Amino acid sequence: MDKKIKKVLLLGSGALKIGQAGEFDYSGAQALKALKEEGIHSVLINPNIATVQTSKGVADTVYFQPVQPGFVECVIEKERPDGILLSFGGQTALNCGVELYKKGVLEKYGVDVLGTPIQAIIDTEDRDLFVKRLDEIGVKTIKSEACSTVEEVQKAAHELGFPVILRAAYALGGLGSGFCENEEELMAQAEEAFSFSPQVLVEKSLKGWKEIEYEVVRLYHGVQHGEF
């Protein structure tokens, strides 16, 4: 990226319930503080006044507007930010950012996606694409089938054999996902999953297996200089 970043738009955590998604408010507030330390003007869109990131002095400019493409485009048109951060507002911000990208809004106003690349967001949010990307780098995954209708879910479940797990795409925290031991549970879970997402991954159940979860933090400057 050649251009100097002077102003950045951050899509905030949005409406919260007690005990839900507080990590996005925290991470967003920390991102805004980091921008301030770098001398970068920050613009925040967040409809919720009861968050840390919307407190006075955290962001330079705050818009109490829904994190939706139409509202965000209006703010972009007015503020003309150099970059946008999509990774600090949860699923709503991710979906909004992808839609802005696909509609050409970001390109129209010359807004660069900072941090996680937009294609990486698309690849990881789409269950089918994610499995294909893992396959490309040799990471083994359990047999699964991406479906867009209840009929496809039924067919996939019978081909894989019960028990299965349904995973809704474009939904953080397992929203709309669950285990199915039989046809009755499958139909109920599929109806719920499709109410949240247009795509559902039907996967062979691994219930009872031991799960190891890990995260990787990469040092950007180290990678640049071949030290990682």
N, C-alpha and C positions, 0 to 999 in steps of 0.2 A: 504494500500500500504506500503510494508516494505522497499523497496529499496530507497536509498537516491537519490533525483532528483538533478542532477548537470547541465544537459543541456536539454533545451526544444526547440522544433520546433514549430513555430507559422505560420499557413497558413494565409497570409495577405489578404487585401481587394481587391487586383487585380485592373484591369482597371476600372476607374471611369469616369462618365460623369459629367459635371457641374451640381450641385444640386442633385446628385444621390449618395447614399450609403456613404456619408461622415461620418456617424456614425460608420461605420466599421473601417475606417481609424483612427478615434478618439479612439474607444475602443481598437483597436489593439495596438495603440501607448501607451495607458495607461497600457495595459497588459505587454508590453515590459519594460516599466519603473518599474513596480512592480517586474518583474523578476530580473531586475538589482539591485533593493533595497534588494532583498533576496540573492544576490550573485550568482544567477543562470545564466549560459551562455545561451544567446538567439540566436536562428537561425531563420531568417525570410525568407519566400519565397513570393515574390511579384513582378510581372512584371512591375509595374508602378513606375517610378522614381519620379513622381510628387505627392507624398504622404508624410504626416508627418512621418509615421512609417519607411519610407525608408531613412529618413534624417540621416546624419552622426551622429553616437553616440547613436542613439535610440536603435538599435539592435546591438549585438556584431558581428554577421555575417549575411550578406544579400545576397540572391540569386535572381537575377532579372530573374526569370523563371516563366512560366505559372503555375497556381495552378491546375495542372492536375496530376492524379495518376502516370504516367510514370516519369515525372520530379521529383515529390515529392519522389518517391521511390529511385531515384538516389541520392538525397540529404540525405535521411535517411541512405542509404548504406555508404555514405561517412562520414557523421557527427556522426552517431550512437547516436541520442538523447535518453534520458531516457523517455521523455514524449512528447506529442503533444497536442496543443491547436487548436480546430476546430471551436470554437464559435465566432471568431473575424474576420472572412473573408466573411461573408454573405453566400448566397446560394451555391456559387461555392465551398467554403471551406467545407461546410457541406457535399455536395454531394461527394466531393473528399475524405473526411475522411471516409465516409461510404463505399465507393468503396474499399479503402485501407484495411479497416477492413474485408470486405466480401472476398476479395482476399487473406487474410491471411498475408498481407505485415507487418502489425503492430505486429502480433504475431511472425512472422519470425525474426524480428529484436529486439523483446523485448521492443516495444514502448508502453507505457501506455497512454491512452486517459485521459487527465486531465480536470477537470471542469465537464461540462455536460457529463454524461455517454453516450457511443455510442448507447446503446439500447434506451435511452430516445430520442436521435436525430432521430433514425429510427422510433420510435413510433409516434413522432410528425410530421415528414415529410410525412409519409404515411397517407393520409386522412382516409382511411378505418380503419387502426390500431388505429389511434387517437380516432375515435369515439368509438371503442371497449374498449379502455383503460378508456375513460370517463364513459362508461356504467358500467365497472367493479367497479368503485368507487362511483357509484350512481349519477353521474352528468347527468342531462337531456339534451338531444340535439334534435334539430329539425330533423324530418324524412329525411333520405338521402340515396343515393345509390352510391357506388363506381363503376366506369365504366372504361373500357380499350378500348372501341371502340365507334364509332359514333352511331352504331346501338343500343348499350347498353344505351347510353345517351338518345336517342329518346324514348326507351322503358321506362326508368326510369322517364323521364319528363312527359310522358302521364299517368303513374301510380300515380305520385305525384300530377299532375295537375299544369298548369301554374298559376301564374308566378313562375319560379324557378331561382336559382342562380347556376352557374357552378364554382367550385373551383378547380383550377389546383393544383395537389400535387407537392411537391419538388420545390416550387416557393415562395420566400418571397415577401411581399408587394403586393400580389394579382395579380401577373403577369399571364395573360391569363385567369383571372376570370372575371365574370360579370353576370348581371341580364338578364333574357330572358322572354319576355312577350308572345312570340308566337313561332311557329315552325321555321319561317324564322330566327329570332334572335338566336334561339337555335342552328341551323345548323352553322351559322356564328361564334358564340361564341365557339362551340365545336371544329371547325376547328382550331381556334386560340389557344384554350387551349391545344389541342393535339400537337400543334407545339412546345409547351414549356415543356410538361410533358406526360409521358406514362399513367398517371392515372388522372381521373377527377371525382370529387364528384358532383353529382346532388342533390341539396338540395332545399327543399321547401322554397320559398322566405319569408323573414320576413321584407321586406321593409315597412317602416312606423312605425315599433316598436321602442321604445326607447332603445338605446344600452348603457350599462354601461361596461366600460373596466377597468380592474384592474390588477395590477401586484403584485406578492408576493416576498419579499426578505427574505430569511431565514438565520439566524445567525448560521453558521456551528458549532462553538464551543458551542453555547448555546444548540443546538440540541443534541450534544454529551453528555452533562451533564444534559439533561432533563430539561432545563430552558425555552425552547421555548413553 
